[in-house]
């Protein structure tokens, strides 16, 4: 979708967040195990990244694995971690070839040392890429992010300094430091909530909910959402 189709350049969302929901229900509907749904979801991510690259968007944040997801069955969690761990081996060449910078946000202390190291390698080796910034929210929880920021801030600042803290100052203590807040957040699968995804950063995001399960999310639907985004009036309280 080019500028002519979208209208004015400022109407194009510079940053998009996606809550990729519905993998397990998609698999269940086809009589498949949950892991098959997660594999299909992973393949869909690769497609969506290509669509986003072609749409002038600068940041794409994917809700990959929430802190709450650690409560799922061990077998399922291990499978998801296996997919995440394999990203370096399977995708690093594609990231570099397509000039994609990868950043990871979340509580990385909950990851295994091997997965932590693999993600660090991806971040380091793509750090100089200047194309799309792909933000992977892994072991992420928005409330936990805010609480962590408050704790760190209170350790580094005096009471007098804390009184003068601005929103911009506070954002420097969030996991998303340096990232663009999402102009647009999409959630698939029919659920209509943010589920602890970027609560601070989504204060003025436009929200779109689709009943489509994540593995079935189509490029046509993605483009329709971008088109609808151009019609919304973002007043920011004014």
RODO-2510 file (C-alpha; in nm, 4 decimals, decimal comma):
residues 238
     n   res          X          Y          Z
     1     x     0,0000     0,0000     0,0000
     2     x     0,1650     0,3226    -0,1208
     3     x     0,1267     0,6856    -0,0225
     4     x    -0,1226     0,7521    -0,3008
     5     x    -0,3545     0,4844    -0,1644
     6     x    -0,3178     0,5906     0,1954
     7     x    -0,3419     0,9651     0,1479
     8     x    -0,1186     1,1970     0,3426
     9     x     0,2056     1,0496     0,4685
    10     x     0,1254     1,1351     0,8305
    11     x    -0,1765     0,9039     0,8074
    12     x     0,0495     0,6017     0,7752
    13     x     0,1052     0,4443     1,1194
    14     x     0,4727     0,4630     1,2038
    15     x     0,4390     0,1953     1,4707
    16     x     0,2074    -0,1052     1,4939
    17     x     0,1554    -0,3505     1,7770
    18     x    -0,0090    -0,6894     1,7227
    19     x    -0,1574    -0,9260     1,9795
    20     x    -0,1256    -1,2544     1,7922
    21     x    -0,4159    -1,4519     1,9377
    22     x    -0,6016    -1,7659     1,8378
    23     x    -0,3324    -2,0204     1,7556
    24     x    -0,4704    -2,2874     1,9876
    25     x    -0,8325    -2,2355     1,8841
    26     x    -0,7285    -2,2471     1,5200
    27     x    -0,5596    -2,5829     1,5797
    28     x    -0,8521    -2,7191     1,7821
    29     x    -1,0932    -2,6307     1,5037
    30     x    -0,8867    -2,8399     1,2667
    31     x    -0,8489    -3,1302     1,5064
    32     x    -0,4797    -3,0574     1,5532
    33     x    -0,2674    -3,0273     1,8695
    34     x    -0,1978    -2,6819     2,0117
    35     x     0,1635    -2,7011     1,8966
    36     x     0,0471    -2,7154     1,5341
    37     x    -0,1313    -2,3875     1,5910
    38     x     0,1804    -2,2251     1,7314
    39     x     0,3848    -2,3454     1,4340
    40     x     0,1260    -2,2001     1,1963
    41     x     0,1388    -1,8786     1,3986
    42     x     0,5153    -1,8607     1,3613
    43     x     0,4835    -1,8991     0,9839
    44     x     0,2250    -1,6205     0,9812
    45     x     0,4694    -1,3889     1,1607
    46     x     0,7132    -1,4257     0,8714
    47     x     0,4390    -1,3269     0,6263
    48     x     0,3203    -1,0292     0,8291
    49     x     0,6721    -0,8918     0,8685
    50     x     0,6950    -0,8769     0,4886
    51     x     0,3615    -0,6931     0,4638
    52     x     0,4719    -0,4425     0,7237
    53     x     0,8051    -0,3864     0,5500
    54     x     0,6134    -0,2831     0,2388
    55     x     0,3788    -0,0434     0,4196
    56     x     0,6185     0,2331     0,5384
    57     x     0,5767     0,1275     0,9019
    58     x     0,8927     0,1813     1,1081
    59     x     0,8181    -0,0311     1,4170
    60     x     0,6324    -0,3589     1,4574
    61     x     0,5833    -0,4910     1,8119
    62     x     0,4605    -0,8500     1,8409
    63     x     0,3146    -0,9889     2,1631
    64     x     0,5123    -1,3099     2,1362
    65     x     0,4977    -1,4595     2,4865
    66     x     0,3433    -1,2960     2,7905
    67     x     0,4504    -1,3342     3,1519
    68     x     0,1128    -1,4978     3,2116
    69     x     0,1951    -1,7564     2,9447
    70     x     0,4484    -1,9129     3,1824
    71     x     0,1451    -2,0598     3,3642
    72     x     0,0537    -2,2814     3,0689
    73     x     0,1311    -2,6537     3,0548
    74     x     0,5027    -2,7279     3,0601
    75     x     0,4897    -2,9112     2,7270
    76     x     0,3372    -2,6113     2,5513
    77     x     0,5723    -2,3605     2,7153
    78     x     0,8745    -2,5714     2,6192
    79     x     0,7564    -2,5845     2,2585
    80     x     0,7121    -2,2078     2,2433
    81     x     1,0545    -2,1564     2,3973
    82     x     1,1994    -2,3937     2,1382
    83     x     1,0590    -2,1752     1,8607
    84     x     1,1962    -1,8613     2,0248
    85     x     1,5360    -2,0211     2,0856
    86     x     1,5584    -2,1261     1,7189
    87     x     1,5058    -1,7717     1,5903
    88     x     1,8776    -1,6964     1,5813
    89     x     1,9694    -2,0035     1,3802
    90     x     1,6707    -1,9875     1,1442
    91     x     1,6115    -1,6154     1,0925
    92     x     1,9309    -1,4150     1,1496
    93     x     2,0283    -1,4292     0,7803
    94     x     1,6838    -1,3048     0,6767
    95     x     1,6939    -1,0234     0,9315
    96     x     2,0298    -0,9038     0,8034
    97     x     1,9369    -0,9492     0,4376
    98     x     1,6223    -0,7408     0,4842
    99     x     1,7904    -0,4795     0,7046
   100     x     1,5610    -0,5584     1,0006
   101     x     1,6673    -0,4512     1,3480
   102     x     1,5384    -0,6803     1,6216
   103     x     1,4767    -0,5694     1,9790
   104     x     1,3444    -0,7828     2,2650
   105     x     1,1400    -0,6444     2,5540
   106     x     1,0266    -0,8286     2,8650
   107     x     1,1591    -0,9936     3,1782
   108     x     1,4524    -1,1781     3,0268
   109     x     1,5589    -1,3149     3,3651
   110     x     1,2819    -1,5741     3,3325
   111     x     1,4336    -1,7156     3,0130
   112     x     1,6781    -2,0024     3,0037
   113     x     2,0443    -1,8975     2,9654
   114     x     2,0499    -2,0494     2,6159
   115     x     1,7423    -1,8588     2,4994
   116     x     1,8642    -1,5391     2,6633
   117     x     2,1970    -1,5681     2,4800
   118     x     2,0317    -1,6435     2,1448
   119     x     1,8127    -1,3350     2,1701
   120     x     2,1070    -1,1201     2,2753
   121     x     2,2944    -1,2340     1,9638
   122     x     2,0027    -1,1356     1,7411
   123     x     1,9816    -0,7912     1,9008
   124     x     2,3564    -0,7341     1,8761
   125     x     2,4000    -0,8542     1,5183
   126     x     2,1020    -0,6580     1,3850
   127     x     2,1751    -0,3481     1,5914
   128     x     2,3054    -0,1478     1,2954
   129     x     2,0180    -0,2335     1,0619
   130     x     1,8195     0,0715     0,9532
   131     x     1,4996    -0,0752     0,8088
   132     x     1,2026    -0,2044     1,0038
   133     x     1,2502    -0,2387     1,3796
   134     x     1,0911    -0,5654     1,4891
   135     x     1,0183    -0,5622     1,8623
   136     x     0,9520    -0,9026     2,0162
   137     x     0,7635    -0,8857     2,3470
   138     x     0,8840    -1,2049     2,5158
   139     x     0,8109    -1,2825     2,8803
   140     x     0,6407    -0,9447     2,8689
   141     x     0,3838    -0,7914     3,1009
   142     x     0,2893    -0,4250     3,0948
   143     x     0,2142    -0,3925     3,4645
   144     x     0,5400    -0,5682     3,5505
   145     x     0,7223    -0,3286     3,3174
   146     x     0,5774    -0,0260     3,4964
   147     x     0,6478    -0,1631     3,8438
   148     x     1,0047    -0,2445     3,7408
   149     x     1,0496     0,1086     3,6095
   150     x     0,9234     0,2557     3,9365
   151     x     1,1617     0,0407     4,1407
   152     x     1,4608     0,1317     3,9261
   153     x     1,3702     0,4981     3,9265
   154     x     1,3316     0,5053     4,3048
   155     x     1,6771     0,3512     4,3428
   156     x     1,8453     0,6048     4,1172
   157     x     1,6604     0,9257     4,2052
   158     x     1,6235     1,1287     4,5214
   159     x     1,2795     1,2251     4,6521
   160     x     1,3339     1,5763     4,5233
   161     x     1,4195     1,4478     4,1771
   162     x     1,1243     1,2078     4,1707
   163     x     0,8820     1,4936     4,2341
   164     x     1,0043     1,6567     3,9119
   165     x     0,9844     1,3401     3,6968
   166     x     0,8062     1,3912     3,3639
   167     x     0,6406     1,1306     3,1406
   168     x     0,9416     1,1456     2,9100
   169     x     1,1766     1,0859     3,2030
   170     x     0,9704     0,7880     3,3170
   171     x     0,9713     0,6325     2,9708
   172     x     1,3496     0,6038     2,9902
   173     x     1,3006     0,3382     3,2600
   174     x     1,0608     0,1240     3,0571
   175     x     1,1662    -0,1803     2,8542
   176     x     1,0471     0,0071     2,5441
   177     x     1,2951     0,2919     2,5906
   178     x     1,3771     0,4383     2,2503
   179     x     1,0870     0,2662     2,0720
   180     x     0,7946     0,4447     1,9109
   181     x     0,4603     0,4054     2,0891
   182     x     0,2132     0,2136     1,8706
   183     x    -0,0167     0,4302     1,6601
   184     x    -0,2212     0,1201     1,5934
   185     x    -0,2780    -0,2054     1,7843
   186     x    -0,4378    -0,5080     1,6201
   187     x    -0,5723    -0,8092     1,8076
   188     x    -0,6822    -1,1222     1,6267
   189     x    -0,9224    -1,4033     1,7344
   190     x    -1,2242    -1,1973     1,8422
   191     x    -1,1078    -1,1083     2,1933
   192     x    -1,1478    -0,7380     2,2699
   193     x    -0,8901    -0,6545     2,5353
   194     x    -0,5205    -0,5657     2,5538
   195     x    -0,4235    -0,8368     2,8042
   196     x    -0,1384    -0,6454     2,9681
   197     x     0,0133    -0,5460     2,6326
   198     x     0,1824    -0,2039     2,6343
   199     x    -0,0619    -0,0346     2,8785
   200     x     0,1565     0,2772     2,9118
   201     x     0,2503     0,2989     2,5457
   202     x    -0,1025     0,2373     2,4123
   203     x    -0,2626     0,5390     2,5815
   204     x    -0,3481     0,6961     2,2449
   205     x    -0,3268     0,3944     2,0159
   206     x    -0,6052     0,3214     1,7715
   207     x    -0,7433    -0,0262     1,8439
   208     x    -0,8611    -0,2795     1,5880
   209     x    -1,0122    -0,6180     1,6757
   210     x    -1,0695    -0,8922     1,4223
   211     x    -1,2426    -1,2280     1,4685
   212     x    -0,9849    -1,3976     1,2469
   213     x    -0,7522    -1,6400     1,4237
   214     x    -0,3884    -1,5380     1,3901
   215     x    -0,2829    -1,8179     1,1486
   216     x    -0,5630    -1,7114     0,9099
   217     x    -0,4895    -1,3377     0,9241
   218     x    -0,4605    -1,2199     0,5636
   219     x    -0,2760    -0,9453     0,3811
   220     x    -0,6092    -0,8157     0,2540
   221     x    -0,7373    -0,7795     0,6099
   222     x    -0,4133    -0,6096     0,7124
   223     x    -0,4421    -0,3581     0,4291
   224     x    -0,8073    -0,2935     0,5121
   225     x    -0,7086    -0,2118     0,8703
   226     x    -0,4421     0,0309     0,7482
   227     x    -0,7002     0,1917     0,5217
   228     x    -0,9463     0,2239     0,8099
   229     x    -0,6705     0,3767     1,0234
   230     x    -0,6403     0,6655     0,7763
   231     x    -1,0059     0,7556     0,8369
   232     x    -0,9785     0,7864     1,2133
   233     x    -0,9399     1,1261     1,3791
   234     x    -0,6630     1,1205     1,6392
   235     x    -0,7281     1,4210     1,8620
   236     x    -0,5098     1,3267     2,1608
   237     x    -0,7655     1,4814     2,3949
   238     x    -0,7815     1,8126     2,2072
***
